[in-house]
Amino acid sequence: MGKEKTLSRREFLGKTSAGLAVAGAAPRSFAVSAGPKGLALHGGTPVRSTPFPVWPQTTEVEEQNILKSLRNHRWCTSDAEFIPMFEKQWAGKVGSGGCVMTPCGTHALQIALELLGVGPGDEVITSPYTYIATIDAIMMGYSLPVFADVDLKTFQIDADDIEHRITEHTRAIMPVHIYGAPADLDKVLAIGGKHNIPVIEDACQAHHAEWNGKKVGTFGTVGCFSFQESKVLPGGEAGALVSDDEELISRAYNFRNFGLDPKTHRYEMRGFKYRISDFAAAVLVGELERYEELCAKREAHAAYLQAEMKAIPGFVTQENYPQSTRQNHYCFGVRFDPEHFENVPREKVVAALKAEGIMAEAGYNPHNKEPHLERSLNSRGFQLAFSSERLENYRRKNQLPRNDQLCATAFLLEQNMLIGERSDVDDVLEAFHKVQSNASALA
Ligand SMILES: Cc1ncc(COP(=O)(O)O)c(C=O)c1O
């Protein structure tokens, strides 16, 4: 992703407003001929040879905060300056009763499961189209990730496929708001409510995404966020959980510190060391200052890209549910129709776009088929926690045809292309046009 560039705040705001000003300009007209040497993949001239903006970006605010933290000698969680500050700010930003920072989003998910009593022998229903962290957080506690199939158009968990996967062992439902767009919260919450099963939102990719105007992460019993550096709110490596349940928040604080209760000074509950350094929070407090401006730019460019991509046959962009009032476009999801591309695999289409200078990446692979799953099921811990009959049953039902299709045809564009100038997005469109109109050369 290239070297990080530090902008002054003035420079940053200048760039941001300039980008927004051109968001409404007329679209570029695209030359679709690949030229004498054809696609860049085959030696032709790439659409773009200059890098897109780097991510993450910083201003002097983060630098000052880090310096402040360095010089105040309050670096660890117990007497940190920025950790409680960021926790308060983030709880306020999402509209939640409380926020507890964690070393990363994976740990936030793991703590949420632990605090809701999910453990060995239990089942958690989740989406297979996600980052491995969702699944690992479940499996670290010797629980089974029970996958519901996906909704091909939105890339989200198919809420209609959840209910029949509920068993007497289901202890939580964990929707993932993938690529920063909300999962179908109305349906997921209704199913959770009907069966009295708590919902843990994996909002690790979905900062400030909204469902009917309310921030995601605040609908379930707990919401979990990641502030790892690729996210739209980056802090290096960090995470947080949010909840309106005061007791749960206080237990999360104690869990993070080996289960120590500050009132009794006794280790009242099982816990672990999930404390964090103040430096990540120092960065995050700075990042929050200009967060909304960057979001506005990302959203304006994503809306333009979505609209213009409708004119390119063979590609469709990730759809959203009507109740989804805001997406953060952490990633910009796209599917291609193999029939338009000589039935080449996803990797070939992504390679063609990359060769044109576009930051495209293949999406996820089918998690229900990853080798670690079967190895874990055969491990001593899982064999102790589950009967062989339950594991056999699990294997039999772990078929997800729509997720297979999604994994074979979906890929993503990185947010770097949405945070610069409108001409960056036009380059992306030009590359799509070029690859599409030269599809026959891909075979
Ligand atoms: C959907 C999802 N869940 C969980 C995580 C874990 O977050 P972290 O990397 O901060 O542990 C990520 C991180 O990318 C994610 O994308």
The ligand as a Tripos MOL2 file, in Angstrom:
@<TRIPOS>MOLECULE
LIG
   16    16     1     0     0
SMALL
NO_CHARGES

@<TRIPOS>ATOM
      1 C1        -15.4800   -9.1570    9.6060 C.3       1 LIG1
      2 C2        -14.3070   -9.0460   10.5450 C.ar      1 LIG1
      3 N1        -14.4260   -9.5270   11.7770 N.ar      1 LIG1
      4 C3        -13.4120   -9.4400   12.6620 C.ar      1 LIG1
      5 C4        -12.2280   -8.8530   12.3230 C.ar      1 LIG1
      6 C5        -11.1100   -8.8300   13.3090 C.3       1 LIG1
      7 O1        -10.6140   -7.5830   13.5900 O.3       1 LIG1
      8 P1         -9.0700   -7.4360   13.9920 P.3       1 LIG1
      9 O2         -8.2610   -7.5970   12.7690 O.co2     1 LIG1
     10 O3         -8.9930   -6.0810   14.5890 O.co2     1 LIG1
     11 O4         -8.8030   -8.4960   14.9900 O.co2     1 LIG1
     12 C6        -12.0570   -8.3280   11.0420 C.ar      1 LIG1
     13 C7        -10.7930   -7.6900   10.6370 C.2       1 LIG1
     14 O5        -10.5290   -7.4460    9.4830 O.2       1 LIG1
     15 C8        -13.1190   -8.4380   10.1250 C.ar      1 LIG1
     16 O6        -12.9990   -7.9730    8.8790 O.3       1 LIG1
@<TRIPOS>BOND
     1     1     2 1
     2     2     3 ar
     3     2    15 ar
     4     3     4 ar
     5     4     5 ar
     6     5     6 1
     7     5    12 ar
     8     6     7 1
     9     7     8 1
    10     8     9 2
    11     8    10 1
    12     8    11 1
    13    12    13 1
    14    12    15 ar
    15    13    14 2
    16    15    16 1
@<TRIPOS>SUBSTRUCTURE
     1 LIG1         1 GROUP 0 **** ****
